[in-house]
């Protein structure tokens, strides 16, 4: 198996995001016979609720895949968004398409270039990192318990005498919406083969700046998981400034699209 990852790093984005609960949220760790609750939530070392970075990474890969495949299914081969153009006519995600011919950078799907891929004959490391989302709303009682009837997946009817107790994070704590914060770190590569991946990340930033209302976690059909994810702060640092130890540039997200357009022009002039 070959591995390619030593590509030219142009710079790094650090995006701080806020995740606001609009419904209770269940991010669980499966059943634990030692717990009185059938389905407890995940907690950090301090016992507070936490949303793992791996959960966020999986969500965003799936979210973008649904968006791009939906566009392709409607007959579009080019995605246009706020003056930006993204060619989506080629491979989108090798995981979804179960591609068996992946053996070089040239055959990477669009999402493979951002989220990485581990194949039989070729691997590519992710260019994006998601930190854990930590709760920032102050309070003592973060969770609640609800009891639900367990449904038989074959007959689609309630199982007799089968109740399930679920722990979830409250959507409000002390009368305020429950909020988490996390960071997205994106390593922007200068290789021309990654121009489309960089463009897709710019589009993701623009969507986050507007706010993404979506569902996260388990038991979505039972009144759990409706959240809003929004960009709070954005920084950019070039490889040169990283080496020199300089501070990153703080991006004005009120005029994010103009900043991105200028950022693209600078990149094109460099090449």
C-alpha positions as CSV (number, residue, x, y, z in Angstrom):
1,X,0.0,0.0,0.0
2,X,1.3,3.4,-0.9
3,X,0.9,6.6,1.1
4,X,1.1,10.2,-0.1
5,X,0.9,13.1,2.3
6,X,4.1,15.2,1.8
7,X,2.4,18.0,-0.2
8,X,3.1,21.7,-0.1
9,X,1.3,23.3,2.8
10,X,0.2,26.8,1.9
11,X,-1.4,27.7,5.2
12,X,-3.9,26.9,7.9
13,X,-7.4,27.9,8.7
14,X,-8.6,27.8,12.4
15,X,-12.4,28.2,12.6
16,X,-14.1,28.4,15.9
17,X,-17.7,27.2,15.8
18,X,-20.7,27.2,18.1
19,X,-23.1,24.4,18.3
20,X,-26.5,25.3,19.8
21,X,-29.0,22.7,20.9
22,X,-32.6,23.3,19.7
23,X,-33.7,19.9,21.0
24,X,-32.2,17.5,23.6
25,X,-29.1,15.8,22.2
26,X,-28.0,12.2,22.7
27,X,-24.4,11.4,21.8
28,X,-23.9,8.0,23.4
29,X,-21.4,5.3,24.0
30,X,-23.7,2.3,23.8
31,X,-25.1,0.2,26.5
32,X,-23.3,-0.2,29.8
33,X,-24.5,-3.0,32.1
34,X,-22.9,-1.2,35.0
35,X,-25.0,2.0,34.5
36,X,-28.6,2.4,35.8
37,X,-29.3,4.2,32.5
38,X,-29.7,2.0,29.4
39,X,-28.1,4.6,27.0
40,X,-25.9,7.1,28.8
41,X,-24.2,10.1,27.1
42,X,-20.5,10.6,26.5
43,X,-18.7,12.7,29.1
44,X,-15.3,14.3,29.4
45,X,-12.8,13.7,32.3
46,X,-14.7,16.3,34.4
47,X,-18.0,14.5,33.9
48,X,-19.4,17.1,31.6
49,X,-21.2,16.2,28.3
50,X,-18.9,16.2,25.3
51,X,-19.3,15.8,21.5
52,X,-16.2,14.0,20.2
53,X,-14.4,15.5,17.2
54,X,-14.7,12.1,15.4
55,X,-18.5,12.5,15.6
56,X,-18.3,16.0,14.1
57,X,-15.9,14.9,11.4
58,X,-18.3,12.0,10.4
59,X,-21.2,14.4,10.4
60,X,-19.6,16.9,8.1
61,X,-18.3,14.3,5.7
62,X,-21.8,12.8,5.5
63,X,-23.5,16.3,5.3
64,X,-21.3,17.4,2.4
65,X,-21.7,14.0,0.6
66,X,-25.5,14.3,0.7
67,X,-25.3,17.9,-0.5
68,X,-23.0,17.1,-3.4
69,X,-24.6,13.8,-4.5
70,X,-28.0,15.6,-4.3
71,X,-26.7,18.2,-6.7
72,X,-25.4,15.6,-9.1
73,X,-28.7,13.7,-9.0
74,X,-30.5,16.8,-10.0
75,X,-28.3,17.0,-13.1
76,X,-25.8,19.6,-12.0
77,X,-22.1,19.1,-12.6
78,X,-21.0,22.6,-11.4
79,X,-22.0,24.0,-8.0
80,X,-22.2,27.8,-8.0
81,X,-22.4,29.6,-4.7
82,X,-21.9,33.4,-4.0
83,X,-19.7,33.8,-7.1
84,X,-17.7,30.6,-6.5
85,X,-17.7,27.6,-8.9
86,X,-17.0,24.0,-8.0
87,X,-16.8,21.2,-10.5
88,X,-18.6,18.1,-9.0
89,X,-18.7,16.0,-12.2
90,X,-15.9,13.7,-11.0
91,X,-15.6,11.3,-8.0
92,X,-17.0,12.7,-4.8
93,X,-16.4,10.2,-2.1
94,X,-14.5,6.9,-2.5
95,X,-16.2,5.5,0.7
96,X,-19.7,6.0,-0.8
97,X,-18.7,4.9,-4.3
98,X,-16.7,1.9,-3.0
99,X,-14.0,2.7,-5.5
100,X,-11.5,-0.1,-6.1
101,X,-9.1,1.7,-8.4
102,X,-7.7,4.2,-5.9
103,X,-3.9,4.1,-6.3
104,X,-2.8,7.7,-6.6
105,X,-3.6,11.3,-5.7
106,X,-5.1,11.9,-9.1
107,X,-7.9,9.4,-8.3
108,X,-8.9,10.8,-5.0
109,X,-12.5,11.9,-4.6
110,X,-13.3,15.5,-3.6
111,X,-14.2,14.5,0.0
112,X,-11.2,12.1,0.2
113,X,-8.9,15.2,-0.3
114,X,-10.4,16.8,2.8
115,X,-11.4,13.9,5.1
116,X,-8.8,11.4,4.1
117,X,-9.1,7.8,2.9
118,X,-7.5,4.5,3.8
119,X,-7.8,2.0,1.0
120,X,-6.2,-1.3,0.2
121,X,-3.7,0.1,-2.2
122,X,-3.5,3.7,-1.3
123,X,-4.0,6.0,1.7
124,X,-4.2,9.7,2.1
125,X,-4.2,11.6,5.5
126,X,-7.0,14.0,6.3
127,X,-6.3,17.7,5.8
128,X,-9.0,18.6,8.3
129,X,-9.2,18.2,12.1
130,X,-12.2,18.6,14.4
131,X,-11.6,19.2,18.1
132,X,-14.0,17.9,20.7
133,X,-17.0,20.2,21.3
134,X,-17.0,21.3,24.9
135,X,-20.1,22.7,26.7
136,X,-19.8,26.4,27.4
137,X,-23.2,27.1,29.0
138,X,-22.9,27.4,32.8
139,X,-24.9,25.2,35.1
140,X,-25.0,22.1,37.2
141,X,-27.8,20.0,35.7
142,X,-26.8,19.3,32.1
143,X,-28.8,16.2,31.4
144,X,-32.2,14.6,31.7
145,X,-33.6,11.1,31.4
146,X,-36.5,9.9,29.3
147,X,-38.0,6.5,28.9
148,X,-39.1,5.3,25.5
149,X,-40.7,2.1,24.2
150,X,-38.3,0.0,22.2
151,X,-39.4,-0.7,18.6
152,X,-38.9,-4.1,16.9
153,X,-37.0,-3.2,13.7
154,X,-38.5,-6.2,11.8
155,X,-42.2,-5.8,12.7
156,X,-42.1,-2.1,13.3
157,X,-44.2,-2.4,16.5
158,X,-43.5,-1.9,20.1
159,X,-41.7,-4.8,21.9
160,X,-43.7,-6.1,24.8
161,X,-42.4,-5.0,28.3
162,X,-39.4,-3.4,26.6
163,X,-38.6,0.1,27.9
164,X,-35.4,2.0,27.1
165,X,-34.1,4.8,29.4
166,X,-32.1,7.5,27.4
167,X,-29.9,10.1,28.9
168,X,-29.7,13.3,26.9
169,X,-28.2,16.8,27.1
170,X,-30.9,19.4,27.9
171,X,-31.6,22.0,25.1
172,X,-31.8,24.7,27.8
173,X,-29.8,25.1,31.0
174,X,-31.0,27.7,33.6
175,X,-33.3,29.1,30.9
176,X,-30.6,29.6,28.3
177,X,-30.0,27.6,25.1
178,X,-27.3,25.0,25.7
179,X,-24.2,25.7,23.6
180,X,-20.9,23.9,22.8
181,X,-17.8,25.2,21.1
182,X,-15.3,23.4,18.9
183,X,-12.6,24.2,16.3
184,X,-12.1,23.1,12.8
185,X,-8.4,23.2,11.6
186,X,-8.0,23.0,7.9
187,X,-4.5,22.6,6.2
188,X,-4.8,24.3,2.9
189,X,-2.5,22.6,0.3
190,X,-1.0,24.5,-2.5
191,X,-0.9,21.6,-5.0
192,X,-3.2,22.4,-8.0
193,X,-4.9,19.0,-7.6
194,X,-6.4,20.3,-4.3
195,X,-7.9,23.5,-5.7
196,X,-11.4,21.9,-5.7
197,X,-11.0,20.7,-2.1
198,X,-9.9,24.2,-1.0
199,X,-12.9,25.7,-2.8
200,X,-15.3,23.2,-1.1
201,X,-13.8,24.2,2.3
202,X,-14.4,27.9,1.4
203,X,-18.1,27.0,0.7
204,X,-18.3,25.2,4.0
205,X,-17.1,28.3,5.8
206,X,-19.7,30.4,4.0
207,X,-22.4,27.9,5.0
208,X,-21.2,27.9,8.6
209,X,-21.1,31.7,8.6
210,X,-24.8,31.7,7.6
211,X,-25.6,28.9,10.1
212,X,-26.4,25.2,9.4
213,X,-29.6,23.8,11.0
214,X,-29.3,20.1,11.1
215,X,-29.7,16.9,13.1
216,X,-26.9,15.3,15.1
217,X,-26.6,12.1,17.3
218,X,-29.0,9.4,17.9
219,X,-32.8,9.0,18.2
220,X,-33.5,11.8,15.8
221,X,-37.1,10.5,15.1
222,X,-37.9,10.7,18.8
223,X,-37.3,14.4,19.3
224,X,-33.6,14.5,19.7
225,X,-30.7,16.0,17.9
226,X,-31.9,19.3,16.2
227,X,-29.0,21.7,16.4
228,X,-27.6,24.9,14.8
229,X,-23.9,25.1,14.0
230,X,-22.5,28.6,13.3
231,X,-19.1,30.1,12.6
232,X,-17.9,32.4,15.5
233,X,-14.3,33.3,14.7
234,X,-11.9,32.6,11.9
235,X,-8.1,32.9,11.6
236,X,-5.7,32.2,8.8
237,X,-1.9,31.7,9.0
238,X,0.5,31.2,6.2
239,X,3.2,28.6,6.3
240,X,5.8,31.5,6.4
241,X,4.2,33.0,9.5
242,X,4.0,29.6,11.1
243,X,7.7,29.1,10.6
244,X,8.5,32.7,11.9
245,X,6.2,32.2,14.9
246,X,3.9,35.1,13.9
247,X,0.3,35.5,15.0
248,X,-2.5,34.4,12.6
249,X,-4.6,36.9,10.7
250,X,-8.0,37.4,12.2
251,X,-10.6,37.3,9.4
252,X,-13.6,39.6,9.5
253,X,-16.4,37.1,9.1
254,X,-18.9,40.0,8.5
255,X,-17.4,40.3,5.1
256,X,-16.2,36.7,4.7
257,X,-17.0,36.2,1.0
258,X,-14.9,39.2,0.0
259,X,-12.0,38.0,2.1
260,X,-12.2,34.5,0.4
261,X,-12.3,36.1,-3.1
262,X,-9.2,38.1,-2.3
263,X,-7.6,35.0,-0.7
264,X,-8.1,33.1,-3.9
265,X,-6.7,35.9,-6.0
266,X,-3.5,35.9,-3.9
267,X,-3.2,32.1,-4.4
268,X,-3.7,32.5,-8.2
269,X,-1.0,35.1,-8.3
270,X,1.4,32.9,-6.4
271,X,0.9,30.2,-9.0
